[in-house]
Amino acid sequence: MAELKEARVPDIGDDKDVPVIELLVQPGDTVKKDQGLVTLESDKATMEVPAPFDGIVRELKVKIGDELSEGSVVALIEPAAAAPAGDAKPVAPPPQPSPASGGGSEVAAKAAIPATPAPATAAPTAAVVETPTRSPPVAFDADALMPGKVPHASPAVRLFARELGVDLAQLSGSARAGRITKEDVQAFVKAALAGGGAPRASGGGGGLDLIPWPKVDFAKFGAIESKPLSRIQKLSGANLARNWAMIPHVTQHDDADITEMEAFRKKGEENKDTKVTPLVFLIKAVVAALKKYPNFNASLDGDNLVLKQYFHIGIAVDTPDGLVVPVIRDADRKGLLELAKELGEISAKARDKKLSSADMQGGCFSISSLGGIGGTGFTPIINAPEVAILGVSRSAMKPVWNGKEFAPRLVLPMSLSYDHRVIDGAAAARFTAYLAQVLGDLRRLLL
């Protein structure tokens, strides 16, 4: 074996200790000059360390996770001029030239000795370099250089794909020689989001590159009972999983003093025909907050934010078969008694399994109330394509400082989950603060 030469990290600017994220070659691989050996990823960019000359990789000096700087040794390469022809994996030994020879395979043709015999004093390899045989242009074959290693894509495209959670091994490139472009990655993501049958990632995570779900024989540990999920649980479970995975949730917690509201509500219970629950007041208060902060009454449509001029409020209803969210339409045009009556009707329809698909469409904002059960706070999952949801827990009497003394007040815990792509934290805090003001002083609903 001839003397091996080092392939080092070239000038990479001010970056130091840059981690290795991909190995593009293995010992024994034949490489061409400027072919990538490994991929580095800094805080600013992704870059390949190129081979400084043609040859055969004899030893890799790095592994994934190693941190390299300018001048670090990446690999030991036997230069092509010194490497025996039989050592190269993709290259067959060059045939003996003859006048009848047609040139052989594409790769061999490039390395073939010219038909005119070289002088005895000239090395065959030198003749190849000086006067290489010209062959017709052929398509660049990435598999011949990197068989089974990585998809053929630039470092920038690989970085773009990683940021979106896309496994490039599932894509077919549209550019020359199957090279994957940024547009290919974008098309794959759009197909996945549209339910276009895009294949799942190898880990079974639907593009999130998750490890497979654990398979456990629970019966080994004791007695079990297997119970199938209801149809509602299957549908809502899939929607909730998608929404939680695809929407960047943030939850803002706040308290509302509803002492006066509850006193007013209980006085209204004299009307025995319709029961007015605290949820009715929440609906009216939410509508007032949506009018003041219209970005909460919106939906994302690609790069556009669709601001809605109507106020349809979804109400999460717990049923024996699972959670459903019927919608009360035009809540801004209805009074407390009318809302109370409609709320009672849709809740009864939900529990009797009489809701139609139309009853659960068109919502702008949802409310999930656990006040009748308990708890002090939770993180409700946004009901896409909405951008926010309000969760309320059980109210409780708490001592509140009024400037002179602590007084008992009825406090309602609120949990607002919002889509951080549309709403920032300051807007969410203003929304819940205004909501608490409205619930604390119902006269604000008249303003």
Disulfide bonds with the S-S distance in Angstrom:
none
